[in-house]
Amino acid sequence: MVRERSGCSAMPSAAGRGQGQDRRQENGESVAAADDYAKERYGVSPMIQSQEKSGKQCFLVLRQQQFNIQALVAVGQHASKQMVKFAANINKESIVDVEGVVRKAHQKIGGCTQQDVELHVQRIYVISLAEPRLPLQLDDAVRPEVEGEEDGRATVNQDTRLDNRVIDLRTSTSQAIFCLQSGICQLFRETLIRKGFVEIQTPKIISAASEGGANVFTVSYFKSSAYLAQSPQLYKQMCICADFEKVFCVGPVFRAEDSNTHRHLTEFVGLDIEMAFNYHYHEVVDEIADTLVQIFKGLQERFQTETQTISKQFPCEPFKFLEPTLRLEYCEAVAMLREAGVEMGDEEDLSTPNEKLLGRLVKEKYDTDFYILDKYPLAVRPFYTMPDPVNPKSSNSYDMFMRGEEILSGAQRIHDPQLLTERAQHHGIDLEKIKAYIDSFRFGAPPHAGGGIGLERVTMLYLGLHNVRQTSMFPRDPKRLTP
């Protein structure tokens, strides 16, 4: 017995009678019901409380997660006319228990993932009946937008999807996206544990803005106020000072930025890394880059089916990366942009359009979608970033990019309490609020570096999708707090 959702786009072959005709036949069918030899093989099951809807045939589509199969209910030894009519009238998205025989299909079934076989139904029971009117049709929700525009067929807009997320998540595309996203987390953990990292958990309610900026959510905390953590940064560093050497964490990150863009969320999942090094922060940069490369390789090896499913709705060129990963200095990136006609200063941060342009230039020149940008201007980085030892206007900091968009920001951290105090004062941070953080470096702190990765962005950019809300299961942005 297999429990699945009925797509019941019940393509009833000879079963498509009108309701008026059905009423005219009610009296005759009530008599026929007494002779229904298959009445034990179909019906609406009692509600589950932890205890044990004609013609001669109709077709159903049965779905289980991202896979589906065509099912046939036909009058014969195991099915009566009444059973066929019942099956043809099951509402779409109802949950059914089905028992039958898998047989080779006479021809390929184009609309199903299982194209060479079909299920010949012998028993069918409705476990949970869906309402007849759905807020959106799954066939419309998986249709490529371009295809819908060309032939006039319906597609589903983003707000409708997100307002009815439970239905939208049932599509084969959504199922594949979040299976692959789960794989990213799994590969992240596998790779770092293999490299000797320890997974940690850090507090999300903190006493001071962790990035030293204003983009922070304030929450009531008994008789005072607290903040939602913008990053686990300070606690990762404390763990390094506590002799853990290599740590990582996976958890929610909060940003009170009123940014209504395709890539910003007010809450996202952070994949964070921190590591002590011996001689140069590039030891850490190389380790992080290799971790991401191992994730990309793992996705290619383990999630081909999911990638293909997603590309049917959202076609995209396969993601390209190099080994070892391409690393450019910030001044080189500025030179490439200036050569392409962009006017920008040496200490100016990259705008979103310039990031994307740089991504295209790098792809043309080096044929890679993944690269590192090193040595950012000190002026555009957080207070705990280590200044460059040669150029006081530069810093030992870096970002990593996928398809021209930033997915990781990181740096060597200042591990000297005196320099850290000076930099915090320079940024106008209340020293009393970060006293515990600065004090953690007073008793011996190894040089260290790390970075934070946005899970939803990595998923979006690896798959070539166009909006981070597609890769956030229940997204939070300045305008959305439900469901």
Secondary structure, DSSP 8 states (H G I E B T S, - for coil): -EEEEE----EESTT---HHHHHHTHHHHHHHHTT-TTGGGEEE----SS-----SEEEEEEEETTEEEEEEEESSSS--HHHHHHHHT--TTEEEEEEEEEEE-SS--TTSS--SEEEEEEEEEEEE---SS-SS-HHHHTS-HHHHHHH------HHHHHHTHHHHTTSHHHHHHHHHHHHHHHHHHHHHHHTT-EE----SEESS-TTSSS---EEEETTEEEEE-S-SHHHHHHHHHTT--EEEEEEEEE------SSS--SEEEEEEEEEE-SS-THHHHHHHHHHHHHHHHHHHHH-HHHHHHHHHHS--------SS-EEEEHHHHHHHHHHTT----TT----HHHHHHHHHHHHHHH--SEEEEE--BGGGS-TTB-B-SS-TTBBSEEEEEETTEEEEEEEEB---HHHHHHHHHHTT--GGGGHHHHHTTTT----EEEEEEEHHHHHHHHHT-S-GGGG-SS-BBTTB---
